[in-house]
Amino acid sequence: MDAELEFAIQPNTTGKQLFDQVRTTTSPEDSKSLSTAYFCLSKKTESNPLCVFVCVCVCVCVCVFVFVWSFQVKEAILNDENYCPPETAVLLASYAVQAKYGDYSKDVHKPGYLASDRLLPQRVLEQHKLTKEQWEDRIQTWHEEHRGMLREDAMMEYLKIAQDLEMYGVNYFEIKNKKGTELWLGVDALGLNIYEHEDKLSPKIGFPWSEIRNISFNDKKFVIKPIDKKAPDFVFYAPRLRINKRILALCMGNHELYMRRRKPDTIEVQQMKAQAREEKHHKQMERAQLENEKKKRELAEKEKDRIEREKNELMEKLRQIEEQTQRAQKELEEQTRRALELEQERRRAKEEAERLERERQAAEEAKAALAQQAADQMKTQEQLAAELAEFTAKIALLEDAKRKKEDEATEWQHKALSAQEDLEKTREELKTAMTSPPAPEHDEHDETAEEGSAELPSDGVTNHRSEEERVTEAQKNERVKKQLQALSSELAEARDDTKKTQNDMLHAENVRAGRDKYKTLRQIRQGNTKQRIDEQRDSLSGCHVNPSHFFVKASNLLPVLDLFSPHDKSKADTKLRQSSSWQQSVCRCTPPPPPPPPPPPTPGKSPHPPPLSNAKSCMEDYERIIKTLYELENGQESCALTTKSNGHQ
């Protein structure tokens, strides 16, 4: 998707000619959407154009514009031109990966698939002691949660998160007030903001386009005229005339887009939005159909896996049955062999018993013969008694051996019967196993001009300051908010505090104070224009006071009036000098944190008087000065106005 187009042009080609060529090459309907950078179409193209950012949800109708815009915002964040906190940078990186690679898949996206991509600012990488693999794991975790999100939607989510950054869409210019204090002027799609020189994140005063009547410059002097007639003109100085020309051109372009967004859409824009809605609806239908097909395919794959799993289970059962059959066959053969051995032992025992029976009978016959012989021959009493005792003992031994052999034969007979029963039981089990049913089967710049001016009308526009009601994407989405907080806590453990930048400390202070881009916008736009200019003079005049209740003369209040017009300043000077409290009036200033060193004494002026003896005298003098300033303010109604009002407050 990161494609580039090259066009052959002549050295005298104007910006409009180049723009028309790009428009006809991409899409004729993108002429308004492609104006993402300001340059004068009637002049020759110059380098370093000024970017004009608008609200993401308002003007994005064409996919080509979404890609070009997101690519530009991504480069600004990666180059650290727009400050982005680490946890938000990881979230934006996951949307960029979703837009580039699509849904996460373990089979496709192997470890290290983000090694060649530039996804995080170098500042974030240097501030945390994490390896590339650990960063990839965190981005991959968010990437998995974006499953099912289209690439265009991922780029839109990227832009929605990015537009909540404090420096998003702001063009900064170095300026000075009449005191010579260095400040920043921020020009964005919502108006003009004034920043302190050390803080580009939180503006100190803001002028929405709906409150600005006219902007003009004369050489290096730039004047902002509010619609509020009671409010004085806001004057600052640029270092070069070219800077004022850029500021004026950028203000005119942003104001034109501001007014265009708040007016009814033209027929062409309505047609483009209708076409965009149709295309989005068509893509949603295609996406739903694709998701349906994907689910069907997943179900089919699951069914196939289930059938394959059941088949494997049945094959495993069949293998187990075969193994059991083989084991039973072996056991049957073993039992048959043992039965034969037992039968042979039984036969041997029987034969031995028969032999013993024969010997017993022979012994009995011999006994009878001996008894007959004893009766017949009666040799001697001792010899006959001895022989009789001998044969009697032998007969007893033979009787005992016979009894033992009979018991042994009986035991072997019982064993043979038990073996025969086991053999019959094994045969029945083998017959049952062999007759089991088969397993079921399943199927598968011009420097000459010194003056310039522009009127900024607001006729016919309603809902001027709707942007003040916005909230950040993190506040809209509680899940994203919790994830960002968890990721921020996790990254804080690995952060190297010695490498924190000024923007990191400012952002941390804003987070602790609960401020974001839109809360700050609402805060700096509170009250009318005059009040904000007065507050700006007090906060940005460069006059800082010692924090230990330091008191100054009322004459030292005159630098506060340096931002007023010469007529108003002269009148205020006269009023203050005529006041009876001129020599004793004092003002107690609250020091800004941290207190700067006191300014050097001005030649010809006396040093500051010592503090007053009591607080009551201080308050009375302070009230007299305030009364004098209010008399000056009430007297401005009779002053001649330098510009005409267009009827809007």
C-alpha positions in Angstrom: 0.0 0.0 0.0 3.0 2.3 0.5 3.2 3.1 -3.2 4.7 6.2 -4.8 3.8 8.0 -8.1 6.3 10.0 -10.1 5.3 12.8 -12.4 7.4 14.5 -15.1 7.0 18.3 -14.9 8.7 21.3 -16.3 10.7 23.8 -14.2 8.1 26.4 -14.7 5.2 24.2 -13.7 2.8 25.8 -11.1 1.4 24.1 -8.1 -2.1 24.1 -9.6 -0.9 22.3 -12.7 0.8 19.6 -10.5 -2.3 19.3 -8.3 -4.6 18.8 -11.3 -2.3 16.2 -12.7 -2.3 14.3 -9.3 -6.1 14.6 -9.1 -6.8 13.3 -12.6 -4.4 10.4 -11.9 -5.9 9.2 -8.7 -9.6 10.1 -8.7 -11.6 13.2 -9.9 -13.6 13.2 -6.8 -10.7 13.6 -4.4 -9.8 17.2 -5.3 -11.1 18.6 -1.9 -9.9 15.7 0.2 -6.3 15.8 -1.3 -5.7 19.4 -0.1 -3.8 18.2 3.0 -0.9 20.7 2.6 -1.3 24.4 2.0 0.4 26.1 -1.0 -0.7 28.9 -3.3 -2.0 27.2 -6.4 -1.2 30.3 -8.6 2.5 30.3 -7.7 5.3 28.0 -8.4 5.6 25.1 -6.0 7.9 25.7 -3.0 9.4 23.4 -0.6 8.3 22.8 3.0 4.5 23.4 2.6 2.3 24.1 5.6 0.0 21.2 6.7 -3.7 21.9 7.3 -5.3 19.3 9.5 -9.1 18.9 9.9 -11.3 16.8 12.1 -11.1 13.1 11.2 -14.8 12.4 11.4 -15.9 15.3 9.2 -14.0 15.3 5.9 -12.8 11.7 5.4 -14.8 10.3 2.5 -12.3 8.7 0.2 -10.1 5.7 1.0 -7.1 7.2 -0.9 -7.3 10.3 1.3 -7.5 8.1 4.4 -4.3 6.4 3.4 -2.4 9.6 2.5 -3.5 11.3 5.7 -2.7 8.4 8.0 0.7 8.1 6.3 1.4 11.8 6.9 0.3 11.6 10.6 2.3 8.4 11.1 5.5 10.0 9.8 5.0 13.1 12.1 4.6 10.8 15.1 7.6 8.5 14.3 9.8 11.6 13.6 8.7 13.0 17.0 7.3 16.1 15.4 4.1 15.4 17.3 4.7 14.3 20.9 3.1 10.9 21.7 3.3 9.1 25.1 4.7 5.5 25.0 1.5 3.6 25.7 -0.4 5.5 23.0 2.5 4.9 20.6 2.1 1.1 21.2 -1.6 1.3 20.5 -1.1 3.3 17.3 1.6 0.8 16.2 -0.9 -2.0 16.6 -3.4 -0.2 14.3 -0.6 0.4 11.8 0.2 -3.3 11.8 -3.4 -4.2 11.4 -3.7 -1.9 8.4 -0.6 -3.4 6.8 -0.8 -7.1 7.6 -4.5 -7.7 8.3 -5.7 -10.1 11.0 -3.1 -11.8 13.1 -2.4 -15.5 12.4 0.1 -17.7 14.2 0.8 -19.7 11.1 1.6 -16.6 9.0 3.0 -14.1 11.5 6.0 -15.9 13.0 8.1 -14.3 15.7 10.1 -11.4 14.3 7.6 -10.4 11.6 7.8 -6.8 12.8 11.6 -6.7 12.9 11.8 -4.7 9.6 9.0 -2.2 10.4 9.5 1.2 12.0 6.6 1.5 14.4 7.7 3.4 17.5 9.5 6.8 17.9 13.2 6.6 18.7 12.5 8.6 21.8 10.3 5.8 23.2 12.8 3.1 22.4 15.6 4.9 24.1 13.6 5.7 27.2 12.7 2.1 28.0 15.0 -0.9 28.7 13.1 -3.3 26.5 14.3 -5.5 23.7 12.8 -5.5 20.2 11.2 -8.9 21.0 9.5 -7.4 24.1 8.2 -4.4 22.1 6.9 -6.9 19.5 5.1 -9.0 22.1 3.3 -5.9 23.4 2.3 -4.7 19.9 1.3 -8.3 18.9 -1.0 -8.5 22.0 -3.0 -5.5 20.7 -2.8 -6.7 17.1 -4.6 -9.9 18.1 -7.5 -7.8 19.6 -8.1 -6.1 16.3 -9.2 -9.3 14.6 -11.9 -8.8 12.0 -11.1 -5.0 11.5 -10.7 -3.9 7.9 -7.6 -2.1 6.8 -9.5 1.2 6.2 -11.1 1.0 9.6 -7.7 0.4 11.2 -6.4 3.5 9.5 -9.5 5.5 10.7 -8.9 4.3 14.3 -5.3 5.3 14.0 -6.4 8.9 13.0 -9.0 9.0 15.7 -6.4 8.2 18.4 -3.8 10.5 16.8 -6.1 13.5 16.7 -6.4 13.4 20.5 -2.6 14.2 20.8 -1.8 17.7 22.1 0.4 18.7 19.2 -1.7 17.1 16.4 -2.5 19.5 13.6 -0.8 22.5 15.2 1.7 24.6 13.2 4.0 26.5 15.6 5.6 29.9 14.9 8.1 31.7 17.1 6.7 35.1 18.1 7.4 37.9 20.7 5.2 40.2 22.5 6.0 43.9 23.2 8.0 42.9 26.2 10.2 40.8 24.0 9.1 37.5 25.7 9.5 34.6 23.4 6.3 32.7 22.8 4.8 30.2 20.4 1.8 30.9 18.1 -0.1 27.7 17.3 -2.4 27.7 14.3 -4.7 24.7 13.9 -8.2 23.9 12.5 -10.0 25.3 15.5 -8.3 28.7 15.9 -5.1 30.4 17.3 -3.4 29.5 20.5 -0.6 31.1 22.5 2.0 28.8 24.2 4.9 29.5 26.5 8.3 29.0 24.9 9.0 25.9 27.1 5.6 24.2 26.7 4.2 23.3 23.4 1.6 20.9 24.8 -0.7 23.2 26.9 -1.8 26.6 25.4 -2.2 29.5 27.8 -4.7 31.4 25.8 -6.9 30.5 22.8 -8.8 32.4 20.1 -11.4 30.3 18.2 -12.1 31.3 14.6 -15.6 32.3 15.6 -14.2 35.1 17.9 -11.7 36.6 15.4 -12.9 39.4 13.1 -9.7 40.4 11.3 -6.1 39.4 11.1 -3.4 41.6 9.4 0.3 42.3 9.5 2.6 45.2 8.7 6.1 44.2 8.2 7.0 42.1 11.2 4.0 43.2 13.3 0.9 41.0 13.3 -2.5 42.1 14.7 -5.5 40.0 15.7 -8.7 41.9 16.0 -11.5 40.1 18.0 -15.2 40.4 17.3 -15.7 41.7 20.8 -15.4 45.5 20.5 -14.5 46.0 24.1 -11.5 43.7 23.7 -8.2 45.3 22.6 -6.3 44.1 19.6 -3.8 41.3 20.2 -0.4 42.3 18.8 2.8 40.2 18.4 5.9 40.3 16.3 7.4 37.7 14.1 11.2 37.4 13.4 10.7 37.8 9.6 8.2 39.1 7.1 7.9 35.7 5.4 6.7 34.2 8.7 3.8 36.7 8.9 2.8 35.9 5.3 2.8 32.2 6.1 0.7 32.8 9.2 -1.8 34.9 7.3 -2.1 32.4 4.5 -2.5 29.5 6.9 -5.1 31.3 9.0 -7.1 32.1 5.8 -7.0 28.4 4.7 -8.0 27.0 8.1 -10.8 29.6 8.5 -12.2 28.7 5.1 -12.2 25.0 6.0 -13.6 25.9 9.4 -16.5 27.7 7.8 -17.0 25.1 5.2 -17.4 22.3 7.8 -20.1 24.3 9.6 -22.2 25.1 6.6 -24.6 22.7 4.9 -22.8 20.3 2.5 -22.9 21.1 -1.1 -24.5 18.7 -3.6 -21.1 17.5 -4.6 -20.0 16.7 -1.0 -23.4 15.1 -0.4 -22.9 12.9 -3.4 -19.4 12.0 -2.2 -20.6 11.1 1.2 -23.5 9.1 -0.2 -21.1 7.3 -2.4 -18.8 6.7 0.5 -21.7 5.3 2.6 -22.7 3.0 -0.3 -19.1 1.8 -0.6 -18.9 1.3 3.1 -22.2 -0.6 3.1 -21.0 -2.7 0.2 -17.7 -3.4 2.0 -19.6 -4.3 5.2 -21.8 -6.7 3.2 -18.7 -8.2 1.6 -17.1 -8.4 5.0 -20.2 -10.1 6.5 -20.3 -12.6 3.6 -16.6 -13.2 4.0 -17.0 -13.7 7.7 -19.9 -16.1 7.0 -17.8 -18.0 4.5 -14.9 -18.0 7.0 -17.2 -19.4 9.7 -18.5 -22.1 7.4 -15.0 -23.0 6.4 -13.9 -23.1 10.1 -16.9 -25.2 10.9 -16.1 -27.6 8.0 -12.5 -27.7 9.1 -13.6 -28.4 12.7 -16.0 -31.1 11.4 -13.2 -32.6 9.3 -10.9 -32.5 12.3 -13.6 -34.1 14.5 -14.1 -36.9 11.9 -10.4 -37.4 11.6 -10.1 -37.4 15.4 -12.9 -40.0 15.7 -11.3 -42.1 13.0 -8.0 -42.0 14.8 -9.7 -42.9 18.0 -11.5 -45.9 16.4 -8.2 -47.0 14.7 -6.6 -46.7 18.1 -9.4 -48.8 19.7 -9.1 -51.4 16.9 -5.3 -51.5 17.5 -5.9 -52.0 21.2 -8.4 -54.7 20.5 -5.9 -56.5 18.2 -3.3 -56.2 20.9 -5.7 -57.5 23.5 -6.5 -60.4 21.1 -2.8 -61.2 20.6 -2.2 -61.1 24.4 -5.3 -63.3 25.0 -4.0 -65.7 22.3 -0.6 -65.9 24.0 -2.2 -66.3 27.4 -4.3 -69.1 25.9 -1.3 -70.9 24.5 0.5 -70.5 27.8 -2.4 -71.8 29.7 -2.7 -74.8 27.3 1.0 -75.5 27.8 0.6 -75.3 31.5 -2.4 -77.6 31.4 -0.4 -80.2 29.4 2.4 -80.0 32.0 -0.1 -80.4 34.8 -1.6 -83.4 33.1 1.8 -85.0 32.7 2.5 -84.3 36.4 -0.8 -85.8 37.3 0.0 -88.9 35.3 3.4 -89.3 36.9 1.8 -88.9 40.3 -0.7 -91.5 39.5 2.0 -93.9 38.2 4.0 -93.3 41.4 0.9 -94.0 43.5 0.3 -97.2 41.6 4.0 -98.2 42.1 3.7 -97.5 45.8 0.5 -99.5 46.0 2.3 -102.4 44.4 5.2 -102.1 46.8 2.7 -101.9 49.7 1.0 -105.1 48.5 4.4 -106.7 48.1 5.3 -105.7 51.6 2.1 -107.0 53.0 2.7 -110.3 51.1 6.3 -110.3 52.5 4.9 -109.6 56.0 2.5 -112.4 55.7 5.2 -114.7 54.4 7.4 -113.6 57.3 4.6 -114.2 59.8 4.0 -117.6 58.3 7.7 -118.2 58.3 7.8 -117.0 62.0 5.1 -119.4 62.8 6.8 -122.1 61.0 10.4 -121.6 62.0 10.5 -119.7 65.3 14.2 -119.5 65.4 14.8 -117.0 68.1 12.6 -114.5 69.8 15.0 -111.5 69.4 15.6 -112.1 65.6 11.9 -112.4 64.8 11.1 -109.3 66.9 13.8 -107.3 65.2 12.7 -108.3 61.7 9.0 -107.6 62.6 9.9 -104.2 63.9 11.9 -103.5 60.7 9.1 -104.4 58.4 6.6 -102.6 60.5 8.6 -99.3 60.3 9.1 -99.8 56.6 5.3 -100.3 56.1 4.7 -97.1 58.1 7.1 -95.2 55.9 5.4 -96.6 52.8 2.0 -95.7 54.1 3.2 -92.2 54.8 4.7 -91.9 51.3 1.6 -93.2 49.8 -0.6 -90.7 51.6 1.7 -87.9 50.5 1.6 -89.0 46.9 -2.2 -89.3 47.0 -2.4 -85.7 48.4 0.0 -84.5 45.7 -2.1 -86.3 43.0 -5.3 -84.7 44.4 -3.6 -81.3 44.4 -2.4 -81.7 40.8 -5.9 -82.8 39.8 -7.4 -79.7 41.3 -4.8 -77.6 39.4 -5.7 -79.3 36.2 -9.4 -78.6 36.7 -8.7 -74.9 37.4 -6.5 -74.7 34.3 -9.3 -76.3 32.3 -11.8 -73.7 33.6 -9.4 -70.8 32.8 -8.9 -72.3 29.3 -12.6 -72.4 28.7 -13.0 -68.8 30.0 -10.2 -67.6 27.8 -11.8 -69.3 24.8 -15.1 -67.6 25.5 -13.4 -64.1 25.7 -11.4 -64.8 22.5 -14.6 -65.8 20.8 -16.3 -62.6 22.0 -13.4 -60.4 20.8 -13.2 -62.1 17.4 -17.0 -61.6 16.8 -17.0 -57.8 17.8 -18.8 -55.5 15.2 -16.4 -53.6 12.8 -15.7 -50.0 13.4 -18.1 -47.6 11.6 -16.8 -45.6 8.6 -17.2 -41.9 7.9 -17.0 -39.8 4.7 -14.4 -36.7 4.5 7.5 33.5 -1.2 7.5 36.7 -2.2 9.5 39.1 0.1 8.4 42.5 -1.5 5.0 43.1 0.1 5.1 44.6 3.6 1.4 44.6 4.5 -1.4 42.1 4.4 -4.9 41.7 5.8 -7.8 39.3 5.7 -11.4 39.4 6.9 -12.7 36.3 8.7 -16.5 36.5 8.4 -18.7 34.1 10.3 -22.1 34.8 8.7 -24.6 31.9 8.6 -22.5 29.7 10.8 -24.0 27.9 13.8 -22.4 25.7 16.4 -19.1 27.5 16.3 -17.5 25.7 19.2 -18.8 22.2 19.0 -15.2 20.9 19.2 -15.1 21.9 22.9 -17.6 19.2 23.7 -15.4 16.4 22.4 -13.7 13.8 24.5 -10.7 11.7 23.8 -11.1 8.2 22.3 -9.7 6.8 25.6 -12.6 8.4 27.5 -15.1 7.0 25.0 -13.8 3.5 25.2 -13.4 2.2 28.8 -11.6 -0.9 27.6 -9.0 1.1 25.7 -8.6 3.4 28.7 -7.9 0.5 31.1 -5.5 -1.1 28.6 -3.6 2.2 28.1 -3.3 2.6 31.9 -2.1 -1.0 32.3 0.4 -0.6 29.5 1.6 2.7 31.0 2.2 1.1 34.4 4.0 -1.8 32.7 6.3 0.6 30.7 7.0 2.7 33.7 8.9 -0.2 35.3 11.2 -0.3 32.3 11.5 3.5 31.7 14.9 5.3 32.1 14.0 8.5 33.9 17.3 10.1 33.0 16.3 10.2 29.3 13.0 12.0 29.8 12.4 15.0 27.5 10.7 18.3 28.3 7.6 17.0 26.6 7.6 13.8 28.6 7.6 15.9 31.9 4.9 18.2 30.6 2.7 15.3 29.5 3.1 13.6 32.9 2.1 16.8 34.6 -1.0 17.1 32.4 -1.9 13.5 33.2 -1.5 14.0 36.9 -3.7 17.2 36.7 -6.3 15.3 34.7 -6.0 17.5 31.7 -6.3 16.5 28.0 -6.4 18.3 24.7 -10.1 19.2 24.9 -10.2 20.0 28.6 -7.4 22.5 28.0 -9.2 23.9 25.0 -12.4 24.5 27.1 -10.3 26.0 29.9 -8.4 28.5 27.7 -11.7 29.6 26.0 -13.6 30.4 29.2 -15.0 33.9 29.5 -15.0 36.6 26.8 -12.1 37.6 24.6 -11.2 40.6 26.7 -10.8 38.5 29.9 -8.6 36.0 28.1 -6.4 38.8 26.7 -6.1 40.3 30.2 -5.2 36.9 31.6 -2.6 36.4 28.8 -1.0 39.7 29.6 -0.7 38.8 33.3 0.7 35.3 32.6 2.9 35.9 29.5 4.3 39.4 30.1 7.5 38.0 31.3 7.3 39.8 34.7 7.8 37.2 37.5 7.8 38.1 41.2 9.6 36.9 44.2 7.3 34.3 46.0 7.9 35.7 49.5 5.0 38.3 49.3 7.0 40.8 47.2 5.3 44.3 46.7 5.9 46.7 43.8 4.7 50.3 43.0 1.7 50.9 41.0 4.0 52.5 38.3 5.3 49.0 37.7 1.9 48.0 36.5 2.5 50.0 33.3 4.2 47.1 31.4 1.0 45.2 31.7 -0.5 47.7 29.3 2.1 47.1 26.6 -0.2 44.8 24.6 -2.9 47.5 24.4 -3.2 49.9 21.5 -1.3 53.2 21.9 -4.4 55.3 22.6 -5.6 52.9 25.3 -2.2 52.7 26.8 -1.8 56.5 27.0 -5.2 56.8 28.6 -4.4 54.2 31.2 -1.1 55.9 31.9 -2.8 59.2 32.5 -5.4 57.7 34.8 -2.9 55.9 36.9 -0.6 58.9 37.3 -3.6 61.1 38.3 -4.6 58.6 41.0 -4.2 59.8 44.6 -2.8 56.4 45.4 0.1 56.6 42.8 2.9 56.9 45.3 1.6 54.3 47.7 -0.4 51.8 45.5 1.0 48.4 45.5 0.2 45.1 43.9 0.8 41.7 45.4 1.6 39.1 42.7 1.4 35.4 43.1 4.6 33.8 41.8 4.4 31.3 39.0 6.2 28.0 39.7 9.2 27.9 39.5 10.2 31.5 40.3 12.7 33.0 37.8 15.5 35.3 39.0 14.3 38.9 39.5 14.8 41.3 36.5 17.8 43.6 36.7 17.1 47.2 37.8 16.4 49.7 35.1 18.7 52.7 35.1 17.1 55.8 36.3 14.5 54.1 38.4 14.6 53.6 42.1 14.6 50.1 43.6 11.4 48.6 45.0 10.2 49.9 48.3 10.2 47.7 51.3 7.1 45.7 52.1 4.2 47.4 53.7 3.8 47.4 57.4 0.4 45.7 57.4 -1.9 43.9 55.1 -4.8 46.3 55.5 -3.0 49.2 53.9 -1.9 46.9 51.1 -5.5 45.8 50.3 -6.7 49.4 50.4 -4.1 50.5 47.9 -4.8 47.5 45.7 -8.5 48.3 45.6 -7.7 51.9 44.5 -5.6 50.6 41.6 -8.4 48.2 40.5 -10.9 51.0 40.7 -8.7 53.1 38.4 -8.4 50.3 35.9 -12.2 49.8 35.9 -12.6 53.6 35.2 -10.3 53.2 32.3 -12.3 50.2 31.0 -15.6 52.1 31.3 -14.0 55.0 29.5 -13.1 52.9 26.5 -16.7 53.0 25.3 -16.3 56.6 24.2 -13.1 55.8 22.3 -13.2 55.7 18.5 -13.2 52.1 17.2 -10.5 51.4 14.6 -12.4 48.7 12.9 -16.1 48.0 12.0 -18.0 45.1 13.6 -19.7 42.6 11.4 -22.6 42.1 13.8 -21.4 39.0 15.7 -20.5 38.8 19.4 
